[in-house]
Amino acid sequence: MGITGEIAGTDWAKRWRDTVRGRGEKSTHQEASGYWDRRARSYARITRHRFDDFLRVVEPHLGPRKTLIDVGAGAGRHAVPLAERLEWVTAVEPSEGMRGQIPHVDNMTVIASSWQDAEVATADIVICCHVLYGIDEPIPFITKLQACARERVFIMLRQGQLPHPATRLRQSLAVPDLPVPQFSDLFMLLTQMGITPDVTFIRYPVVNHYADMDEAMTDCRMLMGDEWEEARARTLIEEMSTKDGDELVMDGGIALSGIAHWQPEI
């Protein structure tokens, strides 16, 4: 059954572009100003031991003779365990801070580049997890993902709010959330591109670990942008956090993410 009505008449690429650019206009703390470099250490700590079921979805397509590209590999939370199951992994990551958190793996190459500028050989599998939120021109980005994959493309995005203390701060301060593309937007965009993906939804708990209050404040401040209130934020973070040894722990709740995956046309 085809898509009809008002939804069918929507230009999903324009909607995506407007959402991303609208977010940029409302926040002064963007990736271009070194956001991920500054957040790398805390992000690596938060995600290193997180199990989000993405690997289970990819697992049927793995093999010891296969290769994979991880686009926007971050601190290596997926690239590192996947390297244990594959012949070779190429991790593409533009942030120097994030690359510095990726453990050395003998059968993994780390490329310091944005995906748009990366020069990579094709691989059997291409994955891209939680990257597209800040990409204002998604069609060329996704087209390159397809062109570099021989067997399967996987894209994962959240559906719903960011499971992060900054989201709870916004709610407490009655500050509207910044707009961000959702998985539902991705699905409609892929449909517009003539791609009919398989879809798998996963849910997983998100627990944020910080070395101390200063690190928690810095992390939240970067996501709050111009709406930041130092004293009020500190009080709220103290109220919502607990101690685990020397670390500060905040429960982010349950995240819902969608995974679109398909075999590219050759």
C-alpha positions as CSV (number, residue, x, y, z in Angstrom):
1,M,0.0,0.0,0.0
2,G,1.4,3.4,-1.0
3,I,1.5,6.5,1.2
4,T,-1.3,8.9,0.4
5,G,-2.8,12.2,1.6
6,E,-1.0,15.1,3.2
7,I,1.9,12.9,4.3
8,A,2.6,11.9,0.7
9,G,2.8,15.5,-0.3
10,T,5.4,16.4,2.3
11,D,8.9,17.2,1.2
12,W,10.7,15.3,3.9
13,A,14.2,16.5,2.9
14,K,13.0,20.1,3.3
15,R,11.3,19.3,6.6
16,W,14.5,17.7,7.8
17,R,16.7,20.6,6.7
18,D,14.3,23.1,8.4
19,T,14.4,21.2,11.6
20,V,18.2,21.0,11.8
21,R,18.7,24.6,10.8
22,G,16.0,25.7,13.3
23,R,17.9,23.9,16.1
24,G,21.1,25.7,15.1
25,E,19.4,29.1,15.3
26,K,18.3,28.4,18.8
27,S,21.5,27.1,20.3
28,T,25.0,28.6,20.4
29,H,26.7,25.4,21.4
30,Q,27.0,23.4,18.1
31,E,29.2,20.7,16.8
32,A,31.2,23.2,14.8
33,S,32.4,24.9,17.9
34,G,34.0,21.7,19.3
35,Y,31.0,20.3,21.1
36,W,31.9,16.7,20.7
37,D,35.6,17.3,21.6
38,R,34.5,18.8,24.9
39,R,31.9,16.1,25.6
40,A,34.1,13.1,24.5
41,R,35.3,12.0,27.9
42,S,31.9,11.9,29.6
43,Y,30.2,10.5,26.5
44,A,32.7,7.6,26.4
45,R,32.1,6.9,30.1
46,I,28.3,6.9,29.6
47,T,28.2,4.7,26.5
48,R,31.1,2.3,27.0
49,H,29.1,-0.3,29.0
50,R,25.7,0.5,27.5
51,F,23.9,-2.4,25.9
52,D,21.4,-1.2,23.4
53,D,20.5,-4.3,21.3
54,F,21.9,-2.7,18.1
55,L,24.5,-5.4,17.9
56,R,21.8,-8.1,18.1
57,V,20.1,-6.5,15.1
58,V,23.3,-6.5,13.1
59,E,24.5,-9.9,14.2
60,P,22.8,-12.1,11.5
61,H,24.7,-10.2,8.9
62,L,28.2,-10.6,10.4
63,G,30.9,-13.0,9.4
64,P,34.7,-13.5,9.9
65,R,35.4,-12.6,6.3
66,K,33.2,-9.5,6.2
67,T,34.1,-5.8,6.5
68,L,32.2,-2.9,8.0
69,I,32.3,0.9,8.1
70,D,31.0,2.7,11.2
71,V,30.1,6.2,10.2
72,G,30.3,8.6,13.1
73,A,31.9,6.0,15.3
74,G,32.1,8.2,18.4
75,A,34.1,6.6,21.2
76,G,33.9,3.2,19.4
77,R,31.1,1.7,21.4
78,H,29.9,-0.3,18.4
79,A,33.0,-0.5,16.3
80,V,35.1,-2.1,18.9
81,P,32.9,-5.1,19.7
82,L,32.0,-5.5,16.0
83,A,35.7,-5.8,15.2
84,E,35.8,-9.0,17.2
85,R,33.3,-10.6,14.7
86,L,34.6,-9.2,11.5
87,E,37.7,-9.2,9.3
88,W,38.1,-5.4,9.3
89,V,36.3,-2.3,10.6
90,T,36.7,1.2,9.4
91,A,35.7,3.8,11.9
92,V,35.0,7.3,10.5
93,E,34.9,10.0,13.2
94,P,35.5,13.7,12.7
95,S,35.9,14.7,16.4
96,E,39.5,14.5,17.7
97,G,38.3,14.2,21.2
98,M,36.1,11.2,20.3
99,R,38.8,9.5,18.3
100,G,41.1,9.8,21.4
101,Q,38.6,7.6,23.3
102,I,38.6,4.8,20.8
103,P,40.7,1.8,22.1
104,H,43.3,0.5,19.8
105,V,42.1,-2.6,17.8
106,D,44.5,-4.4,15.4
107,N,41.8,-4.9,12.7
108,M,40.4,-1.4,12.8
109,T,41.3,1.7,10.9
110,V,40.2,5.1,12.3
111,I,39.7,7.9,9.8
112,A,39.7,11.5,11.0
113,S,37.0,12.9,8.7
114,S,33.4,13.9,8.4
115,W,31.5,11.3,6.4
116,Q,30.9,13.7,3.5
117,D,34.7,14.2,3.1
118,A,35.8,10.7,4.0
119,E,37.7,8.6,1.3
120,V,36.8,5.0,2.1
121,A,36.7,1.7,0.2
122,T,33.4,-0.1,0.0
123,A,32.5,-2.6,2.7
124,D,30.0,-5.3,3.2
125,I,28.1,-3.5,5.9
126,V,27.8,0.3,6.7
127,I,26.3,1.4,10.0
128,C,25.4,4.9,11.2
129,C,24.1,5.3,14.7
130,H,22.7,8.5,16.2
131,V,24.6,10.7,13.7
132,L,22.1,12.3,11.4
133,Y,20.5,14.6,13.9
134,G,22.9,17.5,12.9
135,I,23.1,16.8,9.2
136,D,21.0,19.4,7.4
137,E,21.3,17.7,3.9
138,P,20.6,14.1,4.7
139,I,20.0,12.8,1.1
140,P,23.6,13.0,-0.1
141,F,24.8,11.6,3.2
142,I,22.5,8.6,3.0
143,T,23.3,8.2,-0.7
144,K,27.0,7.8,0.1
145,L,26.1,5.3,2.9
146,Q,24.4,3.2,0.2
147,A,27.2,3.6,-2.3
148,C,29.7,2.3,0.2
149,A,27.8,-0.8,1.3
150,R,27.8,-4.0,-0.7
151,E,25.3,-6.0,1.5
152,R,23.5,-3.9,4.1
153,V,23.0,-0.4,5.5
154,F,21.9,0.2,9.1
155,I,20.8,3.7,10.3
156,M,19.7,4.1,13.9
157,L,17.9,7.3,15.3
158,R,15.9,8.0,18.4
159,Q,12.2,8.3,18.5
160,G,11.3,10.7,21.3
161,Q,13.3,12.9,23.7
162,L,17.0,12.7,24.3
163,P,17.5,10.6,27.5
164,H,19.8,13.1,29.1
165,P,19.8,15.2,32.3
166,A,19.6,18.4,30.1
167,T,16.1,17.2,28.9
168,R,15.0,17.0,32.5
169,L,16.5,20.4,33.2
170,R,14.5,21.9,30.3
171,Q,11.3,20.4,31.7
172,S,12.0,21.7,35.2
173,L,12.8,25.2,33.8
174,A,9.8,25.1,31.4
175,V,12.2,25.6,28.5
176,P,11.0,24.1,25.2
177,D,13.0,21.2,23.7
178,L,15.2,22.0,20.7
179,P,13.8,20.5,17.5
180,V,15.6,17.4,16.3
181,P,14.9,14.9,13.5
182,Q,13.2,11.7,14.7
183,F,13.3,8.1,13.4
184,S,9.8,8.6,12.0
185,D,11.3,11.5,9.9
186,L,14.0,9.2,8.7
187,F,11.6,6.5,7.6
188,M,9.5,9.0,5.6
189,L,12.7,10.4,4.0
190,L,13.9,7.0,3.0
191,T,10.5,6.3,1.4
192,Q,10.8,9.6,-0.5
193,M,14.2,8.4,-1.7
194,G,12.6,5.1,-3.0
195,I,14.1,3.0,-0.2
196,T,11.8,0.6,1.6
197,P,13.8,-0.5,4.7
198,D,13.2,-3.2,7.3
199,V,12.5,-1.6,10.7
200,T,13.5,-2.8,14.1
201,F,12.7,-0.8,17.3
202,I,14.8,-1.2,20.4
203,R,14.4,0.1,24.0
204,Y,17.2,0.4,26.4
205,P,17.9,2.2,29.7
206,V,20.2,5.2,29.7
207,V,22.3,5.9,32.8
208,N,24.6,8.9,32.8
209,H,27.9,8.7,34.8
210,Y,30.0,11.7,35.6
211,A,33.3,12.0,37.3
212,D,32.1,14.9,39.4
213,M,29.6,17.8,39.5
214,D,31.7,20.0,37.3
215,E,31.7,17.4,34.5
216,A,27.9,17.0,34.8
217,M,27.4,20.8,34.7
218,T,29.6,21.1,31.7
219,D,27.8,18.3,29.8
220,C,24.4,19.8,30.5
221,R,25.4,23.4,29.8
222,M,26.5,22.4,26.3
223,L,23.1,20.9,25.6
224,M,21.1,23.7,27.2
225,G,22.8,26.6,25.3
226,D,21.3,30.0,25.8
227,E,18.7,28.8,28.2
228,W,21.3,27.9,30.9
229,E,20.8,29.1,34.4
230,E,23.9,28.2,36.5
231,A,22.6,28.3,40.0
232,R,19.2,26.7,39.3
233,A,20.8,24.0,37.1
234,R,23.3,23.0,39.9
235,T,20.4,22.7,42.4
236,L,18.4,20.5,40.0
237,I,21.3,18.3,39.1
238,E,22.1,17.7,42.8
239,E,18.4,16.7,43.3
240,M,18.3,14.3,40.4
241,S,21.7,12.6,40.9
242,T,23.0,9.9,43.2
243,K,26.5,8.8,44.1
244,D,28.2,5.6,43.0
245,G,31.6,5.6,44.6
246,D,33.3,8.7,43.3
247,E,30.9,9.1,40.3
248,L,27.8,11.1,40.0
249,V,24.9,9.0,38.5
250,M,21.7,10.2,36.8
251,D,19.1,7.9,35.4
252,G,18.1,9.2,31.9
253,G,15.1,6.8,31.6
254,I,14.3,4.4,28.8
255,A,15.3,5.3,25.2
256,L,13.4,4.3,22.2
257,S,15.3,4.0,18.9
258,G,14.5,2.8,15.5
259,I,16.8,1.0,13.2
260,A,16.2,1.2,9.4
261,H,18.2,-1.5,7.5
262,W,18.1,-2.6,3.9
263,Q,20.1,-4.1,1.1
264,P,21.3,-1.4,-1.3
265,E,20.7,-1.8,-5.0
266,I,23.9,-2.7,-6.8
